[in-house]
Amino acid sequence: MTGKLENTRNIGIMAHIDAGKTTTTERILYYTGINYKLGEVHDGTATMDWMIQEQERGITITSAVTTVYWDYNNQNYRINIIDTPGHVDFTVEVERSLRVLDGAIAIFCAVGGVEPQSETVWRQANKYNVPRISYINKMDRTGADFFHVVDQIREKLGANPVIIQIPIGAEDDFKGIVDLITNKAYGWDEQSLGRNYFEIPIPDDMRETVHQYRMKLIEGTAEENDLLLHKFMEDPHSITEEEIIFELRKATIQGNITPVICGASFKNKGVQLLIDAIIKFLPSPYDMPAVKGINPFNEKEETRHPDPDEPFTALAFKIAIDPFVGRIAFFRVYSGKLEAGEVVLNTRSEKKERLLRIMLMHANKQNPLKQIEAGEIAAAVGFKDIRTGDTLCDLKHPIVLETMVFPEPVINMAVEPRTQDDVEKLSVALHKLVEEDPTFKVNVDDETGQTLISGMGELHLDIITDRIKREFNIEVNRGNPQVAYKEAIINSVMHHEVYKKQTGGRGRFADLVIEIGPADKGVKGLQFINEIKGGNIPKEFIPSIEKGLRAAMTNGPIIGFPLDSVKVRLIDGSYHSVDSDIISFQVAAGIAFREASRKAKAVILEPIMRFEIVTPSEYMGEVTGDITKRRGHVEEVESRIGNQVIRGRVPLAEMFGYVTTLRSLTSGRATEMLEFLKYEATPREIQDEVLYKIRGYVPAY
């Protein structure tokens, strides 16, 4: 084992569903000696897919953390790995993992190339400036095309792919890999399940291609450094392997390039060279900039370096509920060190928390630790109040790190226990699941008393209800999935609200003038602008006004759907020296918002989904015709080895149960993927349908 921080790598594995993330992780576990036998996704024996739902469905649902050790250049390296889901319904797992990682492996299928979820996770990695390696997997599959995928990485992702390996053959003829840095070819021994690999001759028919791409690599490397460029001009072959690796590593960490390598994880080829590439090109915690945060006492920005001697600072990025030990919080330590049993401060709740046990996680297995230091990822139990995105820090050196923002749910479903005895148990179970998953919400409808659960898609809610049954032993009745509509105001309205209440003794008074209207482009939620001058409303009342407005946004003027975004200008007002207080202005703001929004013109918004359908060419007409009937728009069609890939956008309301329809249209040969794109105003006739379903009538406009 190693305690050197420069020999630590915190990496994630991300990709579109079915690109081979978990299979690749299982090979890494096998070749690093963590597992003594290979786990397979299709057999339900993958270590990282430990949930029973994952094993049954053959997909990853929750991100799993593990630690492996690898010898490279006579040094031992520690690699903390997070295997993330590929299905869009569980994209929150990718989001929160990337927030705390130093590097990532983006896996692409050599046949499918850059698929919709590939684009989503790449954008998420861009958002957090995560350096990444691109690994083109499944080179053994029919239709595999390495160079075509490299072109897609460049064109669709706007990345700068740098080829450092070339496959020897493809499909059934995939035999090995040429490493352009060492100018050597490698093959794998099938008898040892790929554990043994060896140098093989570069095929004669590839020598020209290898030379061409190696010179491109050396020239590109030389351009990063004036001294190397001078060496290159004199003699291109004088540039050493170490110099190439150094410059590629620097460019990768800066985000200027993504090194591209290849393999076939299921056939046990290329994985050891992938682990080497993690060591060579992805950063250690030392290579990343210091993390920044705000001191909650003086509101000043502070930094924390990956140094065990600095004050302890960590970010909780995932909460899990264990039936035996209770709430487990996964966290990344950015600075300092912590021993089991010590007390830390949660700056959100402003409460002290004693971490009873610290654990190194291997999927769902827990290995106790006495101490954890900067740059490490671990989990702990003992929290009374912890949420995803909370900062944990030293009691004497408080800091708030930037938290995470998660997408809003787009689909609702009513649930109720089958027996009255389970009502309280269901409430407890849902509360625990909400703690785990920031994209899962629970509300009780005031009018009907129904419990509504909300999530990112039908699969998401299906998994939730399955977990309620298996983990909490509660049988539930489910309603039909419903779209999570929102409302929006499309014109501006001024409103003057005077709130007075006199009941004997001290009364209530607040006077507000506000203007509400559409938020600026790209702004979500409440855009609050305080234009009060001259102390007409004291500063201490302004936050309560904003709080009242924010609360009122949960109930829109048309039918009570939450408002997606709105701009509110606080223009004027007045106060009473005795009767005005925080509560008065909060209540007045809520009333003012409701009255103003009723006078404004509003529309119902519906979630629009981006879709990708892969169908055999002969069913192209039926599929596109059906999408058009569903108010969908086909934006792009691409040919792919006997199939057509159809991309476009469609309202979520029209896609419930679509999988069954697609199967019947294509004799079960097509696949589809939906991903949330944006909220958009519903056409008038659709809005009338929604209102009629809920109210039983359509109001006069």
N, C-alpha and C positions, 0 to 999 in steps of 0.2 A: 504494500500500500504506500501511498505517497501523501505527504502533508504539504508539499510545495504548491503554492497557489498558481505559479506559472505552469504547472503540470496538470491543471484542472481545466476541464471543458464542460460547460453547461449548454447542452444542445437539445433541440427539439427535432422531431421527424414529422414533416407535414406534407400533405398531398391531397389530391382528389380521391374519392372513395375507390377502392379496389386497385390502387396503383402499387400496392405492396409494402405499405409502411410497417405493419405489424410483422409480416414475414421477414422483412429486412431486420427489424429489431430482434426477432427470435434468433436469426443467424448471428447477430452481434453477440447475443447472450451465450450462444453455443461456442463460438470461436474464442471468446474471452474467458471461457471456462466457468462462467456463472451457472449455466445449465449443462447437465451431462448428456442430455439428449435434445434433439430438435423438436420444438413445438410447432404445430401446424394450425393455421386458422381454420382450414376446411374440416379438420378433425375435431375442432373444439378443444385443442390441447395447447393453444398459445398461452404462454405465461402472462403476457401483458393484457390479454383479453380475459380477465378473471371473472367478470360478471357473468352470471348464467345467461342473461339476455344476449351478451356478446358471443358466447360460445354457441348458442342456438342459431343465431342469425348470421354469424360469420362476419360481423362488422365491429368496429371499435366505437364505443359509446362515450366512455369517459377517458380522459387522459391518464396515463399510468406512468409513474416515476420509477426509475431504477438506476443503479450505479454499477459500472463495470471498470475493469482495470486492463491496461494494454501496454505492452513493452514496445517501445520504438526508439531506435538509436541508443540502446543500452540505458534508457530511462523508463521509469514506470509512470504511466499517466492515468489519472482518474477521470472518467467520463460520466457525468450525470445526464441521463437521457430521459426525455419526456416523449412518449409515443402518443400522438394526438389522433382524434377521429377525422375521417374524411367526409362524412355525411354532413351536408349543410345545416341540418337541424341541430347539430352539436358543435357549431362553429365557435361558440363561446369557449369551449375547451381549448381551441387553438389560440384564441384571443388572449386568454389569461396566461397561457403557457408562454407565448412569445413575449409577453410583458416582462417576464423575469429571466429570460434566456439570453445568453451571449452570442449564440450562433444557431444555425438550423441547417438541416438537410432537406431540400425540396426534391421529392421523388416524382418522377414523371414516367408514365407508361410509354414504352417505345412504340406502341401501336396507337394509343389514344392521344398521346402528346399533351399539349396544354389544354386541360379541360376546365369547365366553369369553376369548380372549387379550387383548382390550381391557381386561377387568377385571384380568387378571394383570399387565399392564404398568403399569396405573394404580396397583395396589397397590405394585409395585416403586418407582414414582416417589414414592409417599407415604412409603415406607420411608426414602428418601434425601432427602426434603423438596425435591424438584425442582419449581420453578415450571413451569407448562406452559400452552400455547395449545391449544385444540381446533379442529381444521380438519375440517369436514364435506365430504368429497370425493365425487366421482361424482354431482354434482347433475344430470348429464345422463342418468343411468340410469333405466330404467323402474321406477317404485315409489319414487323418491327423495322423502323427506319430511323437510325440514330441521327443522321444529319438533318432530316426533316424536323425532328423534335427540337434540335438546336436552333434552327431557323424560327420555329414557333416561339421559343423562349425569347429570342431577340425581338420578334415582331409583335407578339401578343402581350408580353410582359414588359416590354421596353427595357429589358436587361441587356447586359454586355457579357454574353457567355464566352468563356475562354476554354477551348477544348484541350484537356490535358491527357485524355485517354481516347483511343480509337478501338472499336470492337473488331475482332477477327471473325468475320462472317456474321450472319444474322439468321433468325428463325432456327430451323433444325441444324443449320451449319454454324451456329454460334459456338466457337471453340475456345476463345480466350480474349485477352485484352493487350493492346500495345500501350505502354506508358511512355508518353512523349518526353517527359522530363528525363527519365533514365535511358530512353531509347531501347527499352527491352520489352519483350513479349512474355506473357504469363499464361499458363494453363492450369486447370484444377483437376485434382484426382477425385473421381466419382466414388471410388471405393471407401474413401475416408469421409464421405459426405462433404467434400470441399475443404476439409480441414487442412489438407496438404496441397500446396500449390508450388509450381516450379517454373523456371525460365524455359521458354521454348523459342525456336528460331522465328524471326519475323518472316511471314510468307513472302515469297519472291514477288507475287503480283501486288503486294501492298507496299513494297519498299519505297516507291515513288510517292505514294500518298502520305506515308509516314514522314518522309523527308520534307515534303511540302508543308505539312501541318506543324512539324517540329520547328522549322525555320520561322513560320508565322508566330509560334509561341515564343521563341527566343527573341525575335524582333520586337514583339509586343512588350516583352519583359524589359528589354533594353531601353525602350522609349520612356520607361518610368524613372530612369536614373541616368544622369548625364555621363557618369563614369562608365556605366555599362554600355551606353550608346557608343562611346569612344572605343571600347573594347570590341563591340560588335562590328564597327566600321573596319577595324584592323583585321579581326579574325572572329567570325560568328561562333566558331567552335571553342573559343577560349572562355566563353561564359560557362561557369560551373553549375552543377545541379543545385548547390546550396544557394547560389546567387539567384537562380530562377525561382526557387521555393521562397526565398526571403521577399522578393519583389511581388510574387503572386499573393503571398500571405498579407503583405501590407495593403495591396490593392483590394483584396477581399474584405479585410477588416474596415477599410474606408468606404466600402460599398460601391466601389467603381467597377468591379467585375464579379462574376460568379463562375468558379472553376466547374467544368463539366466532366463527369466521369460516367462509367456505364457498368452494367452487369446484369445478372439474372439471379436474383436472390433465391427464388424457389429452387433453381437448379444449382444453388450453392457456388455461384461464380461471381467474383468481383468484390465480395463483402470485406475481406481483409484489407484490400487496397482502399476501400471506402473508409475503414477505421483509420488507416494511415493518413488519409486526406483530412479527416477530422482533426487529427493532431497537427498536421502540417499547415493547414490553411485557416482553421477557425480559431477565434480568439480565446485566450484565458481571461479570467476576471481582471487581471492587470492590464490587458490590452484595451479594455473598455473605459470610456470616460467616467469620471466620478459621478455618482448619482446626486441629483439636486432635489432639495425639498424646502419647505417653509417652516420656520420656527413659529409654532402657534402662539407664543407669548409676545413676540415683538414683530411678527409678520415679515421678518427678513429672510432672504434666501440663504440657505446653508448647503454645503456639499459634504458628502461622505465618500471616502476613498476605500478601496478594498484592502483594508489594513486591520488586522486583529487588534491593534492597539488603539484604534479610534473608538468612539462610543458606539454601542450596539444599535444597529438599524436593520430592520427586515420588513419585507412586504408579504402579507398573507395573500396568496393567489388562488387558493382552492380550499373549500371546506368539504369534508366528507363525514357522514354519520356512520360510525361503526357500532354494530349491535352489542359489542362487548365493552368497548372503552369509551363510547360516546362520540363527542365531537372531536374530529381530527382536523387540524389546520396545517396545510402545506405552506411553507414560506421559504423565501430566498433571503439569505443574509447578505447585506451589502457592505457592512462594516462591523468591526468589533467581534466579540465572542460571547458565548452564553453557555452556562452550565445548567444541567437539568436541575429543576427545583428553584431556579432564580426567578425574580419578579421583574416584569417588563411593563411598560406603559403602552396602552392602546390609545393613540391620539384622537381617534374618532369618538370613542366613548368616554375618553378622559378617565378611564379606570385602570387600576393596576391588575395585572394578570400573572398568576404563578404558573409557570410551565412545569407541570409535574414530571412529565417524561418527554424526552426528545428522541426521535426515531429516524433512522435511515430506512426509506421505503424501498421494497422490491415488489412492484405491483401491489398486491394487497397484503404482503407480509411485512412485519415490522421488526427491525433490528435496533435494540436500544443503544443510544449514544450517551456518553457522559458529558460531552461538550460539542458545540458546533461553532465554526468560525466563518469569517468573511469569505464570500465566494461560493458557499455551499448551499445546497438545497436539502431541506429535511422536513419533518412533520412533528407536531407536538400535540399533547392532550393536556387538559386542565383548564381550558378557556370557559369562562362564564358567558362572555359576549364577544363574538368574533364574526366578521363578515368578510367576504371576498373584497380585496382592495384595501384592507386596514393596514396601517403602519404600526409596527411594534418597535419600540425603541427604549433606550436607556432612560431611567426615571429622571436623571439630572440633566439630560440633553435631549429634550423633546424635538421631534421633527415630523412633518407630514409629507410623505412622498406623493407624487402624482398618482391618483387612483385610476381605476379602469372604468370605461364607459361601455355598456353592453346594449345590444339592439333590443328594441321593444318586441314583445310577442305579437304574432300576427293571426293567431287562431285560438278560439275559445272552445271549451267543452264543459257541459254540466255533468257533475258526478254526485252520487249519493250512495251511502252505505246500504246494503241490502237488508240489514237488520238494525233496529233502533239502538241496540246495545253498542254498535260500532260508531255512533255519531261522534263521540268524544275522541275515540281512537283515530278516526279519519282526520279530525282536526289536527291532532298531534303529528300524525304521519305527514300531512301536507306541509305543516310548519317546518319539519325537518328537511323535507325535499326542497322547500324554498330557500332554506339556508345554504344548501349545497349548490343550487343552480340559479344564478342571477337572471337567466332568461325565462324562468318558470315563475308565474304569478298566480295567486289565489285571491279571489274576491267573492263576497256574498252579495247577491242581488237583493237590494233593499225591498223591492216590490214582491218578488216571488219567494225570497228566502233560499233560492238555489245557490249551491256552491259552484262557482265557475273557475275552472283551471285554464290557464293561458300558456301557450308555448310557441315554438318556432315552426311547428309543422305537425302533420298527422303522426309521423313516426315518433316524434318527440313525446307527444301526449300518450301514444300507445305504450312507449317504454315506461313512462311515469305510472300509468294505471297498472301495468304489469308488475312494477316494483311495489306498488301499494299492496297488491295481492300476495306476492311472494315474500317480501321482506317484513311486512307488517301484518300479514295474515288477515287482510280485510277484503271481502268481496264487495265490489262496487257496481252499480248500474251506471252506464255512460249514455249521455245524450249524443246527438249528432254533432260533429264539429261545426263551428260557426266562425265566420270571419270576424276578426277584431277590427271593426271600423273605427275611424276617428272623424273629427269634425275640424273645419277650418273657417276662419272669417276672411272674406275676400274684399271688404271695403272698410274704410276708417270711420269711426263714430266718436263724437265727444259726449261725455256724460259728467254731470255734476251731482254728487251724492252728499247729502247731509244726514248724518246718523245721530239721533238724539234719543236718550232714554233717561227718564227721571222717575225713580221709584222711592223717593224719600232718602235723605242723606246724599251721599256722593252719587252723581249720575254718570252717564256716558255721553261723550261728544266727539265727533270726528267730521271733518269737512274736506272733501276731495274733489278735484277736477282731473279727470283722466281722458286720454284718447286711446282707443284700442283699434288695431288694424292688423293687416298681414305682417308677419315677421320678415326681416330682410332675407334674401336668398341664402340658403345654406344654414340658417339658424334653426335649431330645433328647440322645442319647449318655450319657456317664457323669455322674451327679450325685454327686459325692464330698463327704462330710461328715466332717471330722476332729474327733472328740470326745475325743482324747487329752488328759489333764490330768496335771500333776505330772511331766512328763518321762519317763513310762513308755517312750515311744519318742522318741528325740531328733528334733528338728525336721528335721535334715538328711536323715533317712530317709523322711519323709512323701512328698516328690515321687516317690521311687522306688516307693513303695507304689501311688501313683496311676498311675504308668506301667505297673506290672505288672497292675493291674486293667483299664486301658484296652486293653492288648494281649490280655488274656483275653476281652474282650467280642467279639472277632472270631470266636469259635468257640462257638456256643450249645450248650446241653445236649441238645437233642432230636436234632439231626442235623448240627449244625455251621454253620448259618446265623448271620451276625452278629447280635448283640443290638441292637435298635433303641434302647432306653433302659433304664437301670437306676439305682437309687439304692443306694449303698454307704455305710454308716456304719462308720467305724473307731472301735470302742468302747474297746478295751483292747489290751494287749500288753506285751512285755518285750524286752530286748536283752541281749547279752553284750558286755562291754567290749572283748574281744579278737576274738571270732569274728563279731560282727555287722558288716555293711557294707551298702552300697547294693544290691549284687547279691543278697545274702541276702534282704533285704526285698522286692525286686522279684519274685524267684522265689516267695517265700512267698505274696505277694499273688495271683499267678497261680494257684497251687495252691489257695489258699483260695477264690478265686472259682469255679474249676471245680467243686470239691467242693460248695460251697454251692448253686450253680446246679443241680446234679444232684438235690439234695434238694428244691429249690423246684419248684412247679408252673409249667410253661412252656407256651406256645402258639406256633404258627407264624403269622406275620403276612404278609399279602399286600397288594400295592399296589392301592388303589382309585382309579379314574380318574373324573374329571368328564367327561361327554360332552355334545356338542350335535350333533344330527342335523337337517338341513334336508331335508324330503322333500315331494313333492307330496301334497296332501291325500288322494288316492285310495289311497295306500300306507300311510297312517297305522297301520291295524290290523296289517298284516304286520310293520312295523318295530317297533312297541311289543311285539308278541307275541314277536318274536325276541329283543329286549332282555331281556324277562322270563325267557325260557329260559336266558339267559346270566347269571342271578343278578343282573340289573340292576334298578334302581329308577327309574322315571320320576317326576320331581319337579315338572316344569313343562311345559306345552304352550302355545305362543303362535302365533297366526295371523299370517302375513306374506305378503300378495299371492299367494294361490293355493297357498302352501306352509304346512306346519306345522313349527314349530321345537320339537323335543323335547329337553328337558334332564333330566339325572339323573346317577346314578353307577353304576358297574359294575366288577367285578374285572378287572384287566388280563389275568389268566390266561384269561379267556373271550373276549378280543377279538383274538387273533392271526388274521390273515387276514380280519378283518371287512369290510374294504373290498370284497373280492370278493363276499362274501355280500350286502352292502348293494346293490351294483350289480345283482346278479341279482334281488333282491327288488323293486327300483324301476326296472328297465329302464335302469339307469345314470343316473337323474335325481336321486338324493339325494347329499348330501355329509355327511361326519362329521368331528368333531374331538375328540380325546382329550387330556386334561390331567391330570397327576398331582394327586391331592387329598390322600391320606393313606394310612398303613398301618393295617390293621384285622385283627383275629383271624380266621383262617379257621374256617368251620364244621367240626365234628368229622369229618364224612364226607370233606370236601375235604382236611383234614389227613392223613387215612388214605391218600387217593389219592396225595398228594405223597410220603409216606413209602414207600409201596409202589413208586412209580416209581423212587425213589432207592435204597432198600435191598432191594427185592424182597420185603419182608414188612412187616406192621404189628405193632409191639410191643404187648404187653399193657399196658394202662394201670393 
